[in-house]
Amino acid sequence: MFEYLVPVVEIQIGDFLVRRTVELRLVTGRANPVDRARIVLPVQGLDPSVVELDAPVQIRAGYREKGLWPLFTGTVCDLAWSQQVRLLCKDRMDSLRSVRITQAFVDATPKDVVSKVLDVAGVTNRQISDSVQDRRHYYVLSGQNAIESIRLVNRSWGLEDWAFFFSPEPDGGFWWGPWEESPRNQDGEVLRLEHGKNILELTPFNRERRGVVQTIFLPYLRHSQLVRVRDMRFWKRDVLVRAERIFHHVTEKKARTTIEWTLVSWS
């Protein structure tokens, strides 16, 4: 863990690079596969012909002399020009809402159905699970969009801890599968948050084994990753948790990351 000072944010809108932001709010989570970024920019120096609806957006963030991490790749979905420019952006997953599938499948596995959905949606850069699942003699998609179709497959086959998402890197692909196989269920070193060092606020887990922790801005943290939390006020040992939803909030003077998590195990 390195020392965190003033954060650096770079926002690429089309070919236009913005290095000064008033505010950035980004939400990403397992339950809602569409990442959302709300951006407030100073109007000075912005080109209205570039900052427009459907413009591609890439966000990188980090700290001086520490590097930048890809935080978001998507498009502008809504914007308002005034004394400041306000943008709502959604990641590549949002484009799957406009793709609808009507098809019957015979003797099909979940992988067969999801593969077809992604084919129709034009998603070629993808990694989907090879986990063995039962075949359905007959299965129908009747006009659901691509996101609804994948969710329906998960419910129909009882794939309770499966998720799907696009990686935030500009060339990042699509993932669908169980959390145990996810590239975010990483091996090796796990991020550690500790009271008195980098925990700012902590709500310990409830009966549903869920809690919330606020910490310094961690642009490299993704939902579905594991985190160790140590707070002797509540527990006498570390707890291992999984990030379910992450909120990044960055202003010109302050940056925070808030994590909604579920308990995985006692360390």
Phi, psi and omega in degrees: 000124181262172180285133183254124179244224181285129182287158176241133178233132173239128180239119178262115177247106190061235176264007186260126181258125179248126180247354178244120179235146174277317182200145175224128173234126180229134180237132177216139183200164180289321186288324177245108188286354181268114175284143181233137177234127174250123188235135172242125183238149170291142186286337184298128174087355180276145181260111181300336179285345180257315181277088185216170179301142178072005176293139177291144183228133170233135179239128173238146182209155180178217182221149180304136179066007178244343179106170179242145177244143175294128185248331188195141170224124182188213182220161176283123180256337179202146177205157179219125177264128175206221174294337171228163178253125181247128182235139167249124181237146176233149185281183188299339179299329183297331180295339180288345178293333184273357181258121181245143185237128171234110183197146174258141180241139179243132179053053189249148172261167175303321180298320178301315183291312182296321178301317179294319179301315181291326175299312180297323180281353179077023180269105183260328178274096188210155175225115181236151189293143173263010180306135184284124179231159179298151174269145173258130180299323182212129182216136187233135165252126189239064174092008176291151174285174188297321179294313178300322181296316180292320176299320180295320176301314180300317179290318184297323181262004179067036181272078194289325184250030177264149180219166175215145184194162169262138173292147185284350179296148180305326178256017183289147184261185181264138177238138171217129179162183179287151183302323182301331180266353187296143174297346178270351171273074194283152171268169175082214186293135179246137178305138180238129175248135186221135177298135182092350179240296183224009171266125179264318175216147180216129169250112183294166188292152179259196181297334178275008179064030180247147178210180181223139175224137174250137182219185175294165183295121181238085187293343181270355182277133180241153172298153182081356175278157177271147179220138172265132180240128180234119178211104185291349176291333184245324185226152179267007180205171177293152169240145178259125184232162175246130178289118179266319178214143184231134175245122172255130179229117184234129171240184181292338185242345187211149178216139182221155172234128177246132185240123167268129189224163170241147179288132176259310181193165170274133180282000000 
